[in-house]
Amino acid sequence: MAEIIFTAAFPDFDRIVELCTPHGAGGGYYLLIDRLYQGLIHKQLHGYRVSLQNPNPDFTQADFDILIDIVKEHERGVL
């Protein structure tokens, strides 16, 4: 299982963010924040998409773009 773990600054305090690829996920990355499942980053025809389990207006497209960039770098072997 590939894992990317980092600390991210949220408005209230820092949180641990994990991006992991469980076996059989079909090429997707699970998004966990403080070990709680938040959604999936998955590859589509024209790139990646972030799908949250419960939509949260606090997350912006810029936040999703950062996560997608991290996944792309990981797949290229940069991370």
C-alpha positions in Angstrom: 0.0 0.0 0.0 1.5 3.3 -1.1 1.1 6.1 1.5 1.7 9.8 1.6 1.6 11.4 5.0 2.0 15.1 5.9 0.8 17.7 8.3 -1.5 20.4 6.9 -2.5 23.7 8.4 -6.3 24.0 9.0 -8.0 27.2 10.4 -8.3 25.7 13.9 -5.0 23.7 14.1 -2.7 21.4 12.2 -4.0 18.0 11.1 -2.4 14.8 9.8 -3.4 14.1 6.2 -2.9 10.6 4.7 -3.3 9.6 1.1 -3.1 5.9 0.7 -3.9 3.3 -2.0 -5.5 0.2 -0.4 -5.3 -3.0 -2.4 -8.2 -3.2 -4.9 -8.9 0.5 -4.9 -8.8 0.7 -8.7 -6.1 3.3 -8.8 -7.7 5.7 -6.3 -6.2 7.3 -3.2 -8.1 7.4 0.0 -8.1 10.8 1.7 -7.9 10.5 5.5 -7.7 13.5 7.8 -6.7 12.6 11.4 -7.3 9.0 10.5 -10.9 9.7 9.5 -12.0 8.8 6.0 -12.9 11.9 4.0 -13.2 10.8 0.4 -11.3 9.5 -2.6 -8.9 11.0 -5.2 -9.4 9.0 -8.4 -8.2 9.2 -11.9 -10.7 10.0 -14.6 -10.4 10.3 -18.4 -8.9 13.8 -18.3 -7.2 13.8 -15.0 -7.9 13.4 -11.3 -10.9 14.2 -9.3 -11.5 14.6 -5.5 -14.8 13.1 -4.3 -15.6 13.8 -0.6 -17.8 11.4 1.4 -19.7 14.4 2.8 -19.3 17.7 0.8 -17.7 20.4 2.9 -17.9 24.0 1.8 -14.7 24.7 3.7 -12.6 22.9 1.1 -11.9 24.9 -2.1 -10.9 23.8 -5.6 -7.4 25.2 -4.7 -7.2 22.7 -1.8 -8.2 19.8 -4.2 -5.6 21.0 -6.8 -2.9 20.8 -4.1 -3.9 17.2 -3.3 -4.0 16.2 -6.9 -0.5 17.7 -7.5 0.8 15.7 -4.6 -0.7 12.5 -6.1 0.7 13.3 -9.5 4.2 13.9 -8.1 4.0 10.6 -6.1 3.1 8.7 -9.3 6.0 10.2 -11.2 8.3 9.1 -8.4 9.1 12.6 -7.2 7.8 11.9 -3.7 
